[in-house]
Amino acid sequence: MCELLSFEADRRSFMTTFNSFWTELNKEERTQLNPKVRKLYPDGLAVLGRTDDTDQVRMLIDYYGVS
């Protein structure tokens, strides 16, 4: 169960970032929505918070091995 919850936390971080590109959320607001657990915390979330497009999000998914 812990593995499933950890995966879901990372997936949610990526989806929040990806979907926020077409909203009025700024980078700081978007970063505050991300869960503070799993592989991405803290360095990955910091990088994810600075992304500007979907290609950067895809590169992070590959780098962190989240699938």
QUIRA-V973698 format. One record per pair of residues at least 24 apart in sequence whose C-alpha atoms are under 10 Angstrom apart, sorted by the first residue. I is the first residue (numbers start at 1). J is the second residue. D is the distance in Angstrom with one decimal. If there is no record, write none. Layout:
BEGIN
<<I & J & D> <I & J & D>>
END
This chain:
BEGIN
<<3 & 38 & 9.2> <5 & 37 & 9.6> <5 & 38 & 9.0> <6 & 35 & 9.7> <6 & 37 & 7.1> <6 & 38 & 5.4> <6 & 39 & 8.1> <6 & 40 & 10.0> <7 & 37 & 9.7> <7 & 38 & 7.5> <7 & 39 & 8.8> <7 & 66 & 7.6> <7 & 67 & 8.4> <8 & 35 & 9.6> <8 & 38 & 9.3> <9 & 34 & 8.0> <9 & 35 & 6.0> <9 & 36 & 8.1> <9 & 37 & 6.8> <9 & 38 & 6.9> <9 & 39 & 9.2> <9 & 40 & 9.0> <10 & 34 & 8.5> <10 & 35 & 7.8> <10 & 36 & 9.2> <10 & 37 & 7.8> <10 & 38 & 6.6> <10 & 39 & 7.2> <10 & 40 & 6.6> <10 & 41 & 9.0> <10 & 44 & 9.7> <10 & 45 & 9.3> <10 & 61 & 9.3> <10 & 64 & 9.7> <10 & 66 & 7.3> <10 & 67 & 9.4> <11 & 35 & 9.9> <11 & 61 & 9.2> <11 & 66 & 7.6> <11 & 67 & 8.2> <13 & 37 & 9.9> <13 & 40 & 8.5> <13 & 44 & 9.8> <13 & 45 & 7.8> <13 & 48 & 8.2> <13 & 49 & 9.5> <14 & 40 & 9.7> <14 & 45 & 9.2> <14 & 48 & 7.7> <14 & 49 & 9.9> <14 & 54 & 9.9> <14 & 57 & 7.0> <14 & 58 & 8.9> <14 & 60 & 8.9> <14 & 61 & 7.9> <14 & 66 & 9.5> <15 & 57 & 9.3> <17 & 45 & 9.9> <17 & 48 & 7.2> <17 & 49 & 7.4> <17 & 50 & 9.6> <17 & 51 & 8.1> <17 & 52 & 9.2> <17 & 53 & 9.2> <17 & 54 & 8.8> <17 & 57 & 7.8> <18 & 48 & 9.6> <18 & 51 & 9.2> <18 & 52 & 9.3> <18 & 53 & 7.8> <18 & 54 & 6.4> <18 & 55 & 9.8> <18 & 56 & 9.8> <18 & 57 & 7.1> <18 & 58 & 9.5> <19 & 54 & 9.4> <21 & 51 & 9.4> <21 & 52 & 7.5> <21 & 53 & 7.1> <21 & 54 & 8.3> <27 & 51 & 8.2> <27 & 52 & 8.8> <39 & 64 & 7.1> <39 & 65 & 9.1> <39 & 66 & 8.5> <40 & 64 & 7.4> <40 & 66 & 9.4>>
END
